[in-house]
């Protein structure tokens, strides 16, 4: 029997924004006086959060919990009022927000200032979207699909921004729905380059393999999206946080297994999955 062929998708794993956030955190752990905390999880990967804890980096859920030391703003961004509260306190504030997320926030604020009703394509309860809403205004709408929008829009002048980890397909669907229902529709495509690259490479790979393993945190929006897109091309798609979750039965009758990973998944976690698959397939 031929050994299992394992393919790792191009562009899998850490993106530049995550690398930068981790560098900010590691430098703070080494150099900053006093306690160091992140406001919410720095990135959506449980294994990486454990590593940061080992370095002495704690985590708080609200600005009021920080009384001294350094607070790091997570890569997904934080609501504007939280950032302002931290900056007004006697704390060192390090902003590790991804620049694509910052750009989306600025565009949302600009649309609001120009009088547009802001529609955010994204997951309602995701931290990035909660932060975006603080810039888009309380009357902004959040939708993943047209079904999430009211039948009658409160304004015919609509501006759109997008959670950076969404897919082009969902953006196209929402734009097509909104266009005939508005008099003016201004769309800012704020999907980040890294997300698009990973999605394009992963779906192309999924068409050519027998099984897909997607590696990354279950609380990671971009990793879940990869799993959804791959499953369209290859129904035998499985999302795991660690190699221990892989069931050998998933590989039954498979000759080629493809691996992809979210933008918050480090290389060592991908390599651990590769080693596990080699063990199973040998």
Secondary structure, DSSP 8 states (H G I E B T S, - for coil): ----EEEE-TT-S--HHHHHHHHHHHHHHHH-SS-EEEES-SSS-HHHHHHHHHTTEEEESSGGG--SSEEEE-TT---HHHHHHHHHSSSEEEE---HHHHHHHHHHHHHHHTT-EEEEES-TTSHHHHHHHHHH-TT-EEESSGGGS-SS-S-SEEEEEE-TT--HHHHHHHHHHHHTT-SEEEE-----HHHHHHHHHHHHHHTT-SEEEEES-TT-HHHHHHHHHHHHH-S-EEEESSGGG--GGGGTT-SEEEEEE-TT--HHHHHHHHHHHHHHH-
